[in-house]
């Protein structure tokens, strides 16, 4: 239909158009950092070393077969070891290529890694309720701030979708992935934005499968209050903004 023409065009490959563009990379502009910096006085929390010990199901066939969007959770908390594993599974660094670019547990177009992982932690054993950011280079958590009336704020962010906080059925953690588009625009210019959307899908699918492997459940959230979540996380909404959410918690029997 005509009113969808522009959006449908965005979904298509634009290689022939892109190959004639001089990107900032080609122009010799320095590559932007692929990890957001933090200050020396930041409160950093060590995460346990990632271990197979947290797994309840190592069978990949079963994890794929049993994966479902989980909207209701038990009152059980996530352990810090389990959270460490989920963060590693979704953005963990597993190596480095010859150009010094990080290789991670999820594929990413040109290793541009436009995402930051923010966590609204409600119920993780031994971790203060609040807002955090994952530091993949260090495999650590950065404590950002307490969020008063956390459950009400999460309700508002997710537009009152009942499965996210909802008393004892609430998720333990709300993952919020932001994107800094220029990290990809630097290399891919007009092709960057489609790649960003593809890449964040890889991230969330790993959250689903890793959650399944520890007896937890996940649910992707694409409907949310953009302005509110960006404001809560202190993002400018232009150079960095939230692009996807995911709720995680232990499954209800």
N, C-alpha and C positions, 0 to 999 in steps of 0.2 A: 504494500500500500504506500501511496506517495508520502504520507506523513512520517513513515519510518525510513525513508530512503537514506537520509544522512546517517542515521544510527546503523543501518545495515551496511553501509559503505565502510564504516569504521571497523566492522568485523572482518573485512576482507584484507588479503595481503596487498600491500602497496609497494612491493619491492621495486618495480620499474620506476616509480616516482621517487622513492627514497634514494636509489643509487646515483641520482644526479645531484643530491644535496651534499654540501660541504658541512659536515657536522662539526661541533666544537672540538671533538677529538682530532679530526683531520686538520683543523685550523691550528692545532697545537695548544689549545687551552688545557690547563692542568685538570686532571680528573678530580672531581669532588670526592671527599672522603666517603667511604661506604659504611661508616659507623659514626653515629652521632657522638660528639665529644661530651665529656662530663668533667666537672670541677674537682680539684684535689680534696675539697672538703666534703664530697659526696659520701653519703652513708651506703657502704657496699656490704652486701651479704654474700658470703661464700655459699655456693651450691655444692651438694655432695657429688662426688665423681659418678658419672653415668654408669649404671651397672645393670646387667641382665637380671639381677636379683628381684627387681620390681615387677618382672613380667609374670603374668598369669597364663598367658597363651603366646607361645613362640611360633605357632603354626600360621604362616602368612595366608595360606588358603582360607583358614577358618576366620582370620581377622577380616579379610576382604568379604567373605561370605556373610559374616554376622554383623558387619557394619551397618548401623542405622543411625539416623538423627535422633539423639536421646534428649527428650524434653522434660523428663521428670527424673529426679535424682534422690538418692538415699541421704540420710543425715550424716553419713560417714565423711570424714575429712580426707583430703588428699595429703599424702606425706610429702615432705620436702624432697625426698628421693624420687618420688613419682613426678613432682613438678620439674625437677632437674631433667629427668628423662624426656618429658614432653617438650621442654624448651630446646633441648638438644635435637630432638626428632624434627622440630619445625624450623630451626634456624642455626643449629649447631655447626661449628666449623670442624671439618674433618681433614683438611689439608690446605695446601697452597700451590698454585701453579708457578711456572717459570717466570711469570711476570709479576709475581707477588700478590696475585688476586686470590681471595679466599675461596675454597671449595667447601660447600656446605651439604647438609643432609637432604636438601631439596634443590632441584635444578633451577637455574636463573639465567635469563638471557644475558650472555656476555659477562657473567659474574658481576653485574652492576649492583645487585643487592640493594634495592631501593627501600626495603622495609625496616621498620623498627617495631619491636614487640613490646607493647605495654600490657600490664596485668592489673586488673582490678581484683585483688585477692580478698575473698570473703571467708574461706574456710580451708586453710592449709596449716597442718600441724606445725606448731613452733614458729609461725610467721605472723607478725602483726597485721591485722586487717588494714588495707590501704592500697595505694597506687604505686606500682613499681615499673621499672624498665629493665629488660633483659640486655646484658652486655655479652654478645656472642664471642668476642675476642678473648674475654677473660672467663667466660662461662660463670658469670656472677649476676646477682640482682642488684639494681640500684634502687634504694628506697626513695620515692619522690615526696609523698605526703600522705597524711591521713585524710580520708574523705568522709566527712561527717554525713550521717544519714545515707550510708553507702547503698543500702537496699533500695531506698526511695530514688536515689540518683540513678542506679542501674535500671530501675523500672522506667524512669523518664528517658534515659538514653535509648532503651530498647522499645520505646513506645508501648509500654505496658504489656509486652508479650509475657504471659504468666509464667513460663517455665524458667525464666532466668533467675530472679531472686526467690520469690514465692515461698517464704518461711522454710520448713524442713525439706521441702522439695527443691530448694534453690541449688544453683550451680555453685561449685566451690571457687571457681576462677572464671573471670571473663577476660579472654584474650582480645586485645585490640591492636590490629596491625595498621600502622600508618605507612604512607609512602612519601618519599622525597623524590618527586618525578625527575628532577634535573640529573640525578645519578644515572638515569637511563637516557634522558634526552641528550645528555652530553655525547653519548655514543650513537644513539639511534634516531634522534631528532623526531620527526613526525611519526615514526614507527614505534616510539617508546611506549605509548600509552596502551596500545593493545598488548604489548609484551608484559607490561606491569600487571594487567588484569589476568593474563595467563599464569604468570608467576605466582600471584597470590593464591590462585587455585591450587597450585602444587603444595604450598605451605599448609593450607587448611586441610587438604586431603591427608597429609602426614599427621596432622592433629587428630583426625578421625581414626586413622589406623593405629597410631601409638596409644591413643586412649583406649581403644578396643583391646589392645594387648595387655593392658594393666587392669582390666575389669572396670574401666570407666567408660563414660559415654560423652560424646561431643555433639554440638549442634551449631552449624554455621548460621550467622545472622547477617543478612544483607539489608534488613530494614532497621534503620536507627536514625536518631536525631543527629545529623551531621554537625550542626553548629554547636550543640551542647557537648558532645563528646570531644570535639576539638578544643573547646573552651576549657573543659575540665582538665585535659591533658596539657594545656598551655601551648597548643599548636596554632600557628598563624592562619591555617586554613587555605593557604595558597602554595607556599613552598614546602609545607608538610601538612598532611591531613590524614585522618583515618579512612581506610578503604574497605575494611572487613572486620567483623567480630566473630568470635567463637566462644560458646559457653562449654564448660567442662565440669563434670562431677561424677562421683561414683554412681553406678547404676542402682536403681531401686529394684529389689527382688520382685 
